[in-house]
Amino acid sequence: MSVAVSAPGKVLLAGGYLVLDKNYSGLVFGLSARIHTISTISASETGAIVVRSPQF
């Protein structure tokens, strides 16, 4: 079984990991660029998860 997914891009201008603390905030902008990938489920004897994306 294969599933095709797409996610929008973003630019994090300020905040980084500080946004994990409720006392801090960040500034993020969404982009029109997207990442596309196809996930395929297959049996594995080792239980390994393998991710392949032609964009990287």
N, C-alpha and C positions, 0 to 999 in steps of 0.2 A: 504494500500500500504506500503511495506517495502523496505528499501534501505540499502544494506550492504556497509560499507565504511571502509577503512583502511588508516592509516597515519603513516609515518615514525617517529621514535623516534629521539630525539636530546639531546645534552648536551650543556648547556650554561656555558662556562668556565669564561667569563668575560663580563661585560657590563650591565647586568640586565636591569632595566628601564631607565638607562642613554641613551640607544640607541634611545629613543624617542626624544632626542635632537640631531639635526644634527651635533653638535660639538663633539659628542662622537661616539665611535664605540664599537662593541662587538666581541667576538670570540665564534663561535658555531660549533660543530661537529655533523654530521649526524650519526645515528646508524642503524644497520641492524634490530634491534628490532622494532616491529610495534605494534600499538594498533588497534584492530578490534572492530567494534560495528555495530549494526543493528538499524536503525531508523524506527519507525512505526508511521504513521500519523493516528490519531483517533480523533473523535469529543470530545470536552470537553465543558461542560456547563460553567465552570469557566474561560476558556481561559488559563488554566495552561499548562506549558510545563514541561513534566516529562522525564528525561533522565535516562536510566538504562543501565549499562554496567557490564557484569559479571567479567571483569578484575579488578574492584575496589570494 
